[in-house]
Amino acid sequence: MRKKRDDLRPARDIHPSLQKYDKLTYEIKKIRNEDPSILPPSRSDSPKELIDLQEEYPGYVTDCSLKKGNMIIACYPPKLSRKLEFYVHPLITDTTFSVFEKGHYLCTSVIFSPQLQRHVVAFSAVLDGNTTEHFELYFAALFKAFTFPNECVGVVMDFSTLREPDF
């Protein structure tokens, strides 16, 4: 069981749209159960959608390998990279396990933006596993996408007990 932390705050404090997240998830599942035709597109459509995404947002997809066991689709907003202050604010990286179907994970790195007065997603990737090798792919793509100054604050990673076997 997790220990309650006093410094945590509700997700709705981060952004108002997160206030009804649980209810929204419940409603989506209910609608999909009532009408299975509303399911997301099949995997056979995925490559075309990825190509369409790259055409619609040029420069956002930085790395793409669909090799099973080493899959990575990495992206970041190119114009944002010039405005990030790696020498002042740390880059915080974490993995979300509930975004995709089992076996696929969303790994994101966020950094504080003084202009927006909040954390923004600086880099993200979809991985088909959560092993050391997958995180090696992620960080290789991250370091290829950005030029970090010598006085970089650092990269912070979630090393919870769930992650310990991978490191």
N, C-alpha and C positions, 0 to 999 in steps of 0.2 A: 504494500500500500504506500502511496506517495505521501510524504509529509506536507502539510499545508504550509504555504509560504505567505507571509503577510505582505510582501512586496508585489505580489501578482495582482493584476486587475482584470476585470471582465473584458472579453473581446469587444463588446459593444463600445468600450471606451476608446479602442483603437480606431474604429470606424463604425458609424451608425448602421451600415449595411450588414454588419456581422451580428447585430442584435437578434435577428430571427433566424440564424443559421440552422439551428437544430430543427426548427419548425419547417423551414424550407426543404431541408434534406428529407424529412418525413413525408412532406407533400409530394416531392419528386418521386420517391419510392412508391407511394400510394398510386400516383397517376400511371407510372410504368407498370405496376401490377395489374391495373384495370385495363390498360391498352398496351400490350407488348410491342405494337408497331411504333411506339414512341421511343424505342430504345436508341442509344447512340449508334452512329454508323458502324458497319461491320469493319473488321480489320482490313478487309480487302480494299476499302476506300482510303485507308490511312496514308499510303504513299502519295496518292494524288493530292490529298489534303495538305500534306507536308510541303509538296511542291507549290501548291497554291498559296500557302502561308508564306513561303520564301519569296514568292513573286509580289505578294501584297505588302510585305514588310521587309524590303531588302536590307541585308546587313544584320538582321536580328538573330538568325540562326548561324551560330559560329562553328559548331561541330555537329556532325550527323553521321552516326555509324549504326546500322541496323543489324549488325552481326550478333546473333543470339549469344547471350552470356556476356557480351561486352557492348550492349546497346547503350548509346548516349545520344540525346538530342539536346544540345546546349544552346541557350539564347541569352541575349542581353540587349538593352536599348543602346545603340551605338553612340548617339549624341550625349547620353548621360555619362558615359565614361570620362569625358573631358571635365565634368563638373564634380566628380567624386573626390573627396579629400581623404585619401588613404593614410596620409601622414598625421591626420588629426583624429579620425574616427575608425574604430575597428570594424572589420567585415565579419559579420556573424553568419555562420553557415549551419543549416539544420536540414533534416530530412522529414518529409511528411509521408506517412504510410497509408493514408486513407483517401488520397486523391484519385488513384487509378485502381484498376482491378489488381487482385493479388499478384505479387511478383514484379510490379512496376512501382517506382517511387519518384517523388518530386523532391529534388534537392535544391535549396535556394540559399543564396547569400544576400544578406541585406546590410545596408549601411545607413547611418543617420545623415539626413540632408538638412543643413541649416536653413536653406532657402525655403523648404517645405515644412520645416519644424517637425519632421517625423522620419521614420525609417522607410526606405524604398528598396525594392528588389533590384539589386545591381546585376545579378547573374542567376540563372536557373537552368536545370537540366532534368530530363526524364531519364531514369536509369532502369535497367531490367534486373537489378539485384542490389544488395546492400552489403557487399563484401569489401575487403580492402582494395581489391582490384577495381571495383566500380568507383570507389572514392578516389582512387589514383587517376582514373579517367576524368572524373569531375574536376579535380584540382589542376590537372594538366591543361584542360580546356580553359579553366578560370585564369590560370597564369599566362596562357597564350592570348586571351582576350584583353587583358589589361597590362599596362606597364606600371608596376609598383615601384614607388620611390624607395631608396635605401632605408629611409627612416619610417617605413610602414609600421603602423601600430600592430598589425598582426591579423591572423585569421583565427576565429574562435569556433570550435566545433563541439557539438553535443556528445560528450563521452559518458552518457548515462550507463547504467548497468546493462541495458539492452544492447548497447553498442560495444561493450568491452570485448566480446569474443572476436570482433573484427579487427581489433587493434593490438 
